[in-house]
Amino acid sequence: MPQHKSAKTRVRRNARREDINTARKSRIRSAVRAMTEATAAGDAKAAEAQLRKTTAEVQRGVSKGVLQKNTAARTVSRLTKAMKKLSA
């Protein structure tokens, strides 16, 4: 257990940040899953709308420090590629 006041504060803040980051990662994973399901269903219109939402969520994760930039770029690239394949 932390003894110093600042260390106790850090424990509380870290727990709070962990909850926020976990929720944010979960939102990103859910958006990616929804996009994958939309492309698997073959619905180009729904997939296009979902791609926009997913891309925004992933980029928000990068700006908040939850995802690494290259990981996000790879994810968006793969989803966009699947979208293009569906609409072609």
C-alpha positions in Angstrom: 0.0 0.0 0.0 1.3 3.5 -0.8 2.2 5.6 2.2 2.7 9.0 0.6 -0.3 11.2 -0.2 0.8 11.6 -3.8 1.2 7.9 -4.2 -2.3 7.3 -2.9 -3.6 9.9 -5.3 -1.8 8.2 -8.1 -3.4 4.8 -7.3 -6.8 6.4 -7.5 -6.1 8.2 -10.7 -4.5 5.1 -12.3 -7.6 3.1 -11.5 -9.9 5.8 -12.9 -7.8 6.0 -16.1 -7.7 2.2 -16.5 -11.5 2.2 -16.4 -11.7 4.9 -19.0 -9.1 3.3 -21.3 -10.8 -0.1 -21.0 -14.1 1.3 -22.0 -12.5 3.1 -24.9 -10.8 0.0 -26.2 -14.1 -1.9 -25.8 -15.8 0.7 -28.0 -13.1 0.4 -30.6 -13.4 -3.4 -30.7 -17.2 -3.2 -30.9 -17.0 -0.8 -33.8 -14.5 -3.0 -35.7 -16.7 -6.0 -35.1 -19.8 -4.2 -36.4 -17.8 -3.2 -39.5 -16.6 -6.7 -40.1 -20.2 -8.1 -39.7 -21.5 -5.4 -42.1 -19.0 -6.4 -44.8 -19.6 -10.1 -44.2 -23.3 -9.5 -44.7 -22.6 -7.8 -48.0 -24.4 -4.6 -47.2 -22.3 -2.0 -48.9 -24.4 1.0 -47.6 -24.4 -0.1 -44.0 -20.7 -1.0 -44.2 -19.8 2.4 -45.6 -21.7 4.2 -42.8 -20.1 1.8 -40.2 -16.6 2.4 -41.7 -17.0 6.2 -41.0 -18.0 5.5 -37.4 -15.2 2.9 -36.9 -12.5 5.1 -38.4 -13.6 8.0 -36.1 -13.5 5.7 -33.0 -10.1 4.3 -33.9 -8.6 7.8 -34.5 -10.1 9.0 -31.2 -8.3 6.1 -29.6 -5.0 7.2 -31.1 -5.4 10.8 -30.0 -6.2 9.6 -26.4 -3.2 7.3 -26.3 -5.1 4.0 -26.2 -4.0 2.7 -29.5 -0.6 3.1 -31.2 -0.6 5.1 -34.5 0.6 2.2 -36.7 -1.9 -0.2 -35.2 -4.7 2.1 -35.9 -3.5 2.8 -39.5 -3.3 -0.9 -40.1 -6.8 -1.5 -38.8 -8.3 1.3 -40.8 -6.4 0.2 -43.9 -7.8 -3.4 -43.6 -11.3 -2.2 -43.1 -11.1 0.2 -46.0 -9.7 -2.6 -48.2 -12.6 -4.8 -47.2 -15.1 -2.0 -48.0 -13.6 -1.4 -51.4 -13.7 -5.1 -52.2 -17.4 -5.2 -51.2 -18.4 -2.2 -53.4 -16.3 -3.3 -56.4 
